[in-house]
Amino acid sequence: LSWAPRPRQPPNTAALLASGPDGEMLWLDVTHRPGQAPWVQLMGRYLLPPCKQRWHTCAAFLPQGGLLVCGDRRGSLLLFPCSSSPGQAVESTSITNCGTNSVDEDCSSQLEPSCLSHKEALPLEAPVSVLFGLHGKTGVTSVACHEGYIYSTGRDGVYRQLCLQGQQLEVLRKHRPCKGLQWIEELRFTPDGDLHVLGFHADNFVVWSSRTGENLHCVPCGGGHRSWSYWSSPSAEVFAFIKSGDVMLYHREAEPCEQQVLLASLHGREIACVRRLGAVKVPGHATLNVFVTGSEDTTSCVLALSEHSRAAVPLAQLSDHISSVRALALASTTGPGDEGFSDKGLSALLFSAGGRAQIECYRLLCSGDPASESAMACQVVHVASHRLDEHWERKKNRHKLVKMDPETRYMSLSVVPGTSTEQPPTPWKFLAAACSDASVRVFGLLEAARKLVLVAESFHHQRCVLKVEAFLHARAGGERHLLCSAATDGSVAFWDITRPIADAADALQRAEGEMQPLALGAPLLTVMAHSCGVNSLHVCETPEGQYLVASGSDDGSIHVCLLEVALGRGEDTAGTCLRVLERVARPCAHAAHVTGIRVLRPDLLLSASVDQRLTLWRRGPGRLDALSTTFFHVPDLAEVDCWEVKEAGGELRYYCVLCGRGLEMLR
């Protein structure tokens, strides 16, 4: 039995759902009348999917009307059609005939046959949408509707956000509140916009705040109670539960908070990577820059930063990773009917990767919302994920092969640019990854099917690969997908991946998204740029169609080389060759690791180091001259991202964001 809130329901009326034999669930409307016995109407009959434990655990009526969502003991979410039309209801006449006195034992014995004797008059509805085992085998604990979204919780340690597409349930994303909170019971939305997660952590009942990321209340109750109730107000909190047949009550008066948060943290540990998504103009507010950060605390954060208030406001927290987030990559939307980056908002695919060989992909939709505190709204849709150990389990004859290292880390990501001449355009997007197990891997994403597939790999470097950069060479002779990779020995390799990508797209289309990884082959050119690991890498095309490749190393040096691409005839990629036109090295450019470098213009470079210096360099014939140096405040710099903005007078101004043990934006 469970009560389900129903929108626009008559006063003194509540919906009661009852599960019975053979998976049949009944919807009963119970009306309370003062001084009289309750009046019951049988409103609907529903059939739960077959499973070992075939009963529902929670339910809620959707505000749109005509639909009922419920969770069952198997961990599935079910969507049923429902109608509150009085003409289809079956009244319980025996209850109304019980008089005004309280229902006694004789009367109550008449309720069941009289209330359900005509239930066959109502059709037995089957679910129109089923998400089987969404919360695992431990069951769904609650479902709720808030601001057009559906939220579900379970004892699998996560709560999920869903939406309704037609009459189908679609999972947008999942949230993992905190480590160890495996038994999530309920979500409560507060008037100030916070979300409280109620559940059991070990032998304690906890109330966790999604805004501050901390436990607001902790009650030592023994843990895991199935019958409990919680109520809170600004002045007190009360928690009641049943333990060993006894009703226990916990009551605590509110205590004054003695600590004040001067500046809220974005992450619990250092920030390992940052990317700028774009800028949004909100009426009545200053232009807001939107960034994505990844951290060692296993989370990614989408945040808005205003130049005037100088405050970073988190818009969304992504917690799907089981280890640190080391790399981010963004792919702007270029599909038909989607404007991608525009004044109305931002739309992009976000790839995040890091430890345990895990990649996650999201669709980000950011737009202005003047009514909210941050003046921004961000919708996150989880698209796909990939882990190498899961890929290994699907391999054929895997017992004959050496298993991959489960501790493989993705060190860097780069989205392979799409071509402009391919007709029709391929629905697949490709992603290059630098891996700690000495491999360069290429993945294919089909967003419509939510599939992320490993399509090609190479172990050419024979040591940890630290950085990758993909770029497109488009000239009259044809288009080529080129890839640049750098490793811990200071080498920088250049690949032509045009043919592997084309072969992978054909194989994926024929095999419906499944294939064995192809070989990337040998690189076209390898340059020994440094004496040790390459920590930063950037490729920039010049107006003449040549490419500047800038890199920074552990030894504090900077290396820049100018490349020329010569293409083979037609589709023959074997004829593609690279020629180094110029090489410039600046030893001891910094006093520590160079972890960020960007080519702003063919004659202007920017580098940043762990020595907390940001240096601007002028590139001349065979030399690099320092123009200016700025000290920044972020220790242990991890990464830099730069962009240019055209000011009102037409002047270009460069901005950069730095991350490490903090976040800083400079111009």
Secondary structure, DSSP 8 states (H G I E B T S, - for coil): -EEE--TT--TTEEEEEEE-GGGEEEEEEEE--TTS--EEEEEEEEE----SS--EEEEEE-TTSSEEEEEETTS-EEEEE----GGG-EE-HHHHTT-SS---HHHHTTHHHHHHTTGGGS-EE--SEEETTTT-TT-EEEEEEETTEEEEEETTS-EEEEEEETTEEEEEEEE--STT--EEEEEEE-TTS-EEEEEEETTEEEEEETTTTEEEEEEES-S--SSEEEEE-SSEEEEEEEETTEEEEEEEE--------SS--S-SS-EEEEEEEEEE--TTS--EEEEEEEETTS-EEEEEEETTT--EEEEEEE---SS-EEEEEEEE--STT---SBTTEEEEEEEEEEGGGEEEEEEEEEEE-TTSTTSEEEEEEEEEEEEHHHHHHT-TTGGGS----TT--EEEEEE----SS-SS--SEEEEEEEETTS-EEEEEEETTTTEEEEEEEE-TTSS-EEEEEEEEEEETTEEEEEEEEEETTSEEEEEE-HHHHHHHHHHHHHHTS----EE----SEEEE--SS-EEEEEEEE-TTS-EEEEEEETTS-EEEEEEEEE--STT-GGG-EEEEEEEEEETTSSSS-EEEEEEEETTEEEEEETTSEEEEEEEETTEEEEEEEEE-S-SS--EEEEEEEE-TTS-EEEEEEEESSSEEEE-
